[in-house]
Amino acid sequence: MHSVTVFRNYFQELAHADPDADPRVNRSKSGQDSRQIVKLVELRNLRAMMQSPAWDLGAHQCGRVRAPEHRRFRSGENTSPKLKHTFNFGPLGAQKKCFAGQSLRRAAVAQPGPVSRTRVVSARAERIVAKKVVLAYSGGLDTSIILKWLQDEYKCEVVTFTADLGQGEELEPARLKAEKMGVKQIFIEDLREEFTKDYVFPMFRANAIYEGVYLLGTSIARPLIAKRQIEIAKEVGADAVCHGATGKGNDQVRFEIAYYALQPDIKVIAPWREWEMVGRMDMVAYAEKNGIDVPSAKRDEPPYSMDANLLHISYEGNALEDPWDAPSEDMFTRSVSPEEAPDVATEIEIEFEKGDPIAIDGEKMSPATILAALNKLAGDNGIGRLDIVEGRFVGVYETPGGTVLLTAHRAMESITLDRGEAHMKDELAPKYAELIYNGMWFTPEREALQLLIDKTQEFCSGTVRVKLYKGNVIVTGRKSPFSLYNMQLSSFEDDKGLYNQADAGGFIKLQALRLRTLGAVRNAKQ
């Protein structure tokens, strides 16, 4: 068994911290690591963890505590008078930064091998008192179990909220399931237009791409769901909200940061951080015990998890965890393989107004309709597949319409943005993407960035023509009434006196002045 010595001062300070303090106010002195913990996990949870006889980090993937350094520790006992137990950790060799969008590498999961464990004890969150809870409810097995668990464990009234974000599922069964479980207030809302217009399009105006490739399809959906939960909570007089995100991933952070930004005093229930169920078999057993229907396909561990909305669908985990293994072709639902795509290109024209697409081939459409149309056109041509290793896990994504939209939008900007504007946007785009990935949509810095980005889009209007062909998006034309491109000025033929080529000589000498000075001094001393 591998054991570690946990840094004495780091945990002593937490051990002395007030477990009843507001985690958004109480700050420890141990620097950024402790501040990050305080923001994400209530101090009383840490107190419970430190009083546990053991804590298996392999099972928790470092989801609760981030040690000051991520390295493999060897055996040893802690000597802090407040900490009487040894903490057991799984292999940490491949960790990156942990949590809040700075999440784990996959290898942080306990690796197979001759590692014996006699006991795994989890640090469970202390129960709040809630009278009425708004649950983000899909109607699937997991959230149905959460619904029943809230009723049994919290003895509270549960209000369900189901959002249609274009995931392509029938939502009426969710209403029937909720009614069957005794829910009196059920909200099922079509948010596709709001999602596309107020979340997806602003993100695409920024050309936001996370880690150079990911179009943030999952991350951008969470703020809207959280916003509606808070609005419904205020409408029905609920004092708490609940989500179904696990305690290992980033979605819990995205949901809860949004909750607190919109209603600072809201109570949050995160069942995966509280209950004792740890796997599929436990959940199936709980469902059967409580009369919850378990589809046959849900009885075994699925080959991967999926998350879908109008912008994308993601596949993660299990069968996809080895980055060397190619995904199975039968997994994809929104695109054909490039090899199976038509042998003749599909050519379309996309019209933009202030950075947003408004028409395809001259036909005006609503935001959600145009994104759905791009999904169909691109998917039929094998466009939008992405297999990446994220900071936390291996994932496969299908974002057909978004892939076309990003390429076309950048083409529109190429003739309507000044070079300084364009370069500044390129510098800001990674920061904007990071804010979305980390759940910081409702922050002043994201809103300030949005104002700046939208200012650059005032003249980003016109039409872009693209060919869609076997997985490729090929720009073949662009035009705009605000185009900065001057054909006569750019021509190598006679420009009728618009530009004097002799002027370049002075500019070049001025740019080279510092290098000429540098060379003169240093070469003379050699």
Solvent accessible surface area in square Angstrom, and as a share of the most:
residue,aa,sasa,rsa
1,M,113,0.51
2,H,80,0.36
3,S,15,0.10
4,V,9,0.05
5,T,62,0.36
6,V,10,0.06
7,F,80,0.33
8,R,129,0.47
9,N,114,0.58
10,Y,11,0.04
11,F,5,0.02
12,Q,41,0.18
13,E,50,0.22
14,L,6,0.03
15,A,11,0.08
16,H,120,0.54
17,A,19,0.14
18,D,74,0.38
19,P,35,0.22
20,D,111,0.57
21,A,22,0.17
22,D,60,0.31
23,P,25,0.16
24,R,96,0.35
25,V,108,0.62
26,N,37,0.19
27,R,125,0.45
28,S,18,0.11
29,K,191,0.81
30,S,40,0.26
31,G,25,0.24
32,Q,117,0.52
33,D,24,0.13
34,S,0,0.00
35,R,90,0.33
36,Q,26,0.12
37,I,7,0.04
38,V,1,0.00
39,K,120,0.51
40,L,37,0.18
41,V,11,0.06
42,E,46,0.21
43,L,7,0.03
44,R,49,0.18
45,N,7,0.04
46,L,3,0.01
47,R,72,0.26
48,A,38,0.30
49,M,1,0.01
50,M,8,0.03
51,Q,119,0.53
52,S,10,0.06
53,P,60,0.37
54,A,10,0.08
55,W,2,0.01
56,D,6,0.03
57,L,5,0.02
58,G,3,0.03
59,A,47,0.37
60,H,24,0.11
61,Q,21,0.09
62,C,4,0.03
63,G,7,0.07
64,R,22,0.08
65,V,9,0.05
66,R,34,0.12
67,A,19,0.15
68,P,53,0.33
69,E,69,0.31
70,H,58,0.26
71,R,127,0.46
72,R,113,0.41
73,F,41,0.17
74,R,156,0.57
75,S,90,0.58
76,G,25,0.24
77,E,115,0.51
78,N,20,0.10
79,T,93,0.54
80,S,5,0.03
81,P,92,0.58
82,K,106,0.45
83,L,4,0.02
84,K,160,0.68
85,H,68,0.30
86,T,31,0.18
87,F,2,0.01
88,N,25,0.13
89,F,29,0.12
90,G,12,0.12
91,P,30,0.19
92,L,12,0.06
93,G,56,0.53
94,A,44,0.34
95,Q,22,0.10
96,K,84,0.36
97,K,111,0.47
98,C,3,0.02
99,F,23,0.10
100,A,15,0.12
101,G,6,0.06
102,Q,64,0.28
103,S,10,0.07
104,L,6,0.03
105,R,77,0.28
106,R,66,0.24
107,A,36,0.28
108,A,3,0.02
109,V,61,0.35
110,A,28,0.22
111,Q,84,0.37
112,P,131,0.82
113,G,48,0.47
114,P,142,0.90
115,V,57,0.33
116,S,69,0.44
117,R,111,0.41
118,T,130,0.75
119,R,143,0.52
120,V,74,0.42
121,V,29,0.17
122,S,27,0.17
123,A,2,0.01
124,R,52,0.19
125,A,20,0.16
126,E,102,0.46
127,R,100,0.37
128,I,38,0.19
129,V,115,0.66
130,A,7,0.06
131,K,160,0.68
132,K,34,0.15
133,V,0,0.00
134,V,0,0.00
135,L,0,0.00
136,A,17,0.13
137,Y,6,0.02
138,S,65,0.42
139,G,6,0.06
140,G,28,0.27
141,L,10,0.05
142,D,51,0.27
143,T,16,0.09
144,S,4,0.02
145,I,0,0.00
146,I,0,0.00
147,L,0,0.00
148,K,51,0.21
149,W,10,0.03
150,L,0,0.00
151,Q,46,0.21
152,D,47,0.25
153,E,80,0.36
154,Y,21,0.08
155,K,163,0.69
156,C,13,0.08
157,E,76,0.34
158,V,5,0.03
159,V,0,0.00
160,T,0,0.00
161,F,2,0.01
162,T,4,0.02
163,A,13,0.10
164,D,26,0.14
165,L,9,0.04
166,G,13,0.12
167,Q,41,0.18
168,G,77,0.74
169,E,118,0.53
170,E,144,0.65
171,L,22,0.11
172,E,87,0.39
173,P,61,0.38
174,A,5,0.04
175,R,76,0.28
176,L,106,0.53
177,K,82,0.35
178,A,0,0.00
179,E,90,0.41
180,K,150,0.63
181,M,39,0.17
182,G,44,0.43
183,V,9,0.05
184,K,169,0.72
185,Q,60,0.27
186,I,33,0.17
187,F,39,0.16
188,I,40,0.20
189,E,39,0.17
190,D,87,0.45
191,L,12,0.06
192,R,98,0.36
193,E,74,0.33
194,E,51,0.23
195,F,0,0.00
196,T,0,0.00
197,K,120,0.51
198,D,62,0.32
199,Y,7,0.03
200,V,0,0.00
201,F,4,0.02
202,P,9,0.06
203,M,2,0.01
204,F,10,0.04
205,R,33,0.12
206,A,2,0.01
207,N,6,0.03
208,A,5,0.04
209,I,42,0.21
210,Y,26,0.10
211,E,89,0.40
212,G,60,0.57
213,V,67,0.39
214,Y,8,0.03
215,L,16,0.08
216,L,0,0.00
217,G,0,0.00
218,T,15,0.09
219,S,1,0.01
220,I,0,0.00
221,A,1,0.00
222,R,27,0.10
223,P,6,0.04
224,L,0,0.00
225,I,21,0.11
226,A,0,0.00
227,K,40,0.17
228,R,38,0.14
229,Q,0,0.00
230,I,3,0.02
231,E,63,0.28
232,I,0,0.00
233,A,1,0.01
234,K,126,0.53
235,E,119,0.53
236,V,22,0.13
237,G,58,0.56
238,A,9,0.07
239,D,44,0.23
240,A,0,0.00
241,V,0,0.00
242,C,0,0.00
243,H,0,0.00
244,G,28,0.27
245,A,16,0.12
246,T,60,0.35
247,G,20,0.19
248,K,90,0.38
249,G,16,0.15
250,N,10,0.05
251,D,31,0.16
252,Q,4,0.02
253,V,6,0.04
254,R,15,0.06
255,F,15,0.06
256,E,17,0.08
257,I,40,0.21
258,A,2,0.02
259,Y,0,0.00
260,Y,62,0.24
261,A,52,0.40
262,L,56,0.28
263,Q,36,0.16
264,P,85,0.53
265,D,108,0.56
266,I,7,0.03
267,K,76,0.32
268,V,21,0.12
269,I,0,0.00
270,A,4,0.03
271,P,0,0.00
272,W,52,0.18
273,R,40,0.15
274,E,14,0.06
275,W,7,0.03
276,E,126,0.57
277,M,21,0.10
278,V,116,0.67
279,G,28,0.27
280,R,41,0.15
281,M,139,0.62
282,D,55,0.28
283,M,3,0.01
284,V,9,0.05
285,A,57,0.45
286,Y,41,0.16
287,A,0,0.00
288,E,91,0.41
289,K,173,0.73
290,N,42,0.21
291,G,58,0.56
292,I,19,0.10
293,D,105,0.54
294,V,18,0.11
295,P,70,0.44
296,S,95,0.61
297,A,88,0.68
298,K,90,0.38
299,R,97,0.36
300,D,105,0.55
301,E,110,0.49
302,P,43,0.27
303,P,80,0.51
304,Y,46,0.17
305,S,64,0.41
306,M,118,0.52
307,D,36,0.19
308,A,28,0.22
309,N,1,0.01
310,L,18,0.09
311,L,0,0.00
312,H,0,0.00
313,I,13,0.07
314,S,2,0.01
315,Y,0,0.00
316,E,36,0.16
317,G,21,0.20
318,N,65,0.33
319,A,62,0.48
320,L,10,0.05
321,E,85,0.38
322,D,69,0.36
323,P,80,0.50
324,W,229,0.80
325,D,75,0.39
326,A,92,0.71
327,P,33,0.21
328,S,64,0.41
329,E,97,0.44
330,D,129,0.67
331,M,5,0.02
332,F,29,0.12
333,T,91,0.53
334,R,55,0.20
335,S,14,0.09
336,V,59,0.34
337,S,11,0.07
338,P,46,0.29
339,E,135,0.60
340,E,135,0.60
341,A,5,0.04
342,P,64,0.40
343,D,111,0.58
344,V,120,0.69
345,A,37,0.28
346,T,43,0.25
347,E,85,0.38
348,I,6,0.03
349,E,70,0.31
350,I,0,0.00
351,E,56,0.25
352,F,3,0.01
353,E,97,0.43
354,K,124,0.53
355,G,3,0.03
356,D,32,0.17
357,P,6,0.04
358,I,35,0.18
359,A,0,0.00
360,I,10,0.05
361,D,89,0.46
362,G,65,0.62
363,E,109,0.49
364,K,132,0.56
365,M,45,0.20
366,S,44,0.29
367,P,33,0.21
368,A,9,0.07
369,T,70,0.41
370,I,0,0.00
371,L,1,0.00
372,A,45,0.35
373,A,25,0.20
374,L,1,0.00
375,N,20,0.10
376,K,131,0.56
377,L,50,0.25
378,A,0,0.00
379,G,3,0.03
380,D,59,0.31
381,N,4,0.02
382,G,3,0.03
383,I,1,0.00
384,G,10,0.10
385,R,59,0.22
386,L,48,0.24
387,D,79,0.41
388,I,17,0.09
389,V,67,0.38
390,E,5,0.02
391,G,8,0.08
392,R,30,0.11
393,F,46,0.19
394,V,7,0.04
395,G,0,0.00
396,V,2,0.01
397,Y,3,0.01
398,E,0,0.00
399,T,8,0.05
400,P,0,0.00
401,G,0,0.00
402,G,0,0.00
403,T,39,0.23
404,V,0,0.00
405,L,2,0.01
406,L,25,0.12
407,T,41,0.24
408,A,0,0.00
409,H,1,0.01
410,R,103,0.38
411,A,9,0.07
412,M,0,0.00
413,E,12,0.06
414,S,77,0.50
415,I,22,0.11
416,T,7,0.04
417,L,12,0.06
418,D,74,0.39
419,R,185,0.68
420,G,45,0.44
421,E,57,0.26
422,A,31,0.24
423,H,104,0.46
424,M,69,0.31
425,K,5,0.02
426,D,60,0.31
427,E,134,0.60
428,L,43,0.21
429,A,11,0.09
430,P,80,0.50
431,K,98,0.42
432,Y,0,0.00
433,A,0,0.00
434,E,74,0.33
435,L,10,0.05
436,I,2,0.01
437,Y,3,0.01
438,N,19,0.10
439,G,6,0.06
440,M,53,0.24
441,W,12,0.04
442,F,42,0.17
443,T,18,0.10
444,P,102,0.64
445,E,78,0.35
446,R,20,0.07
447,E,84,0.37
448,A,58,0.45
449,L,22,0.11
450,Q,17,0.08
451,L,135,0.67
452,L,68,0.34
453,I,2,0.01
454,D,46,0.24
455,K,129,0.55
456,T,10,0.06
457,Q,3,0.01
458,E,69,0.31
459,F,111,0.46
460,C,0,0.00
461,S,15,0.10
462,G,11,0.10
463,T,25,0.14
464,V,0,0.00
465,R,88,0.32
466,V,0,0.00
467,K,79,0.33
468,L,0,0.00
469,Y,73,0.28
470,K,51,0.22
471,G,31,0.29
472,N,78,0.40
473,V,28,0.16
474,I,78,0.40
475,V,39,0.23
476,T,49,0.29
477,G,13,0.13
478,R,110,0.40
479,K,136,0.58
480,S,18,0.11
481,P,113,0.71
482,F,89,0.37
483,S,42,0.27
484,L,112,0.56
485,Y,130,0.50
486,N,68,0.35
487,M,147,0.66
488,Q,78,0.35
489,L,87,0.43
490,S,57,0.37
491,S,47,0.30
492,F,206,0.86
493,E,136,0.61
494,D,105,0.54
495,D,21,0.11
496,K,149,0.63
497,G,69,0.66
498,L,94,0.47
499,Y,107,0.41
500,N,88,0.45
501,Q,146,0.65
502,A,80,0.62
503,D,88,0.46
504,A,34,0.26
505,G,35,0.34
506,G,50,0.48
507,F,127,0.53
508,I,104,0.53
509,K,130,0.55
510,L,124,0.61
511,Q,108,0.48
512,A,29,0.23
513,L,102,0.51
514,R,178,0.65
515,L,94,0.47
516,R,144,0.53
517,T,76,0.44
518,L,73,0.36
519,G,24,0.23
520,A,69,0.53
521,V,82,0.47
522,R,147,0.54
523,N,100,0.51
524,A,85,0.66
525,K,168,0.71
526,Q,182,0.81
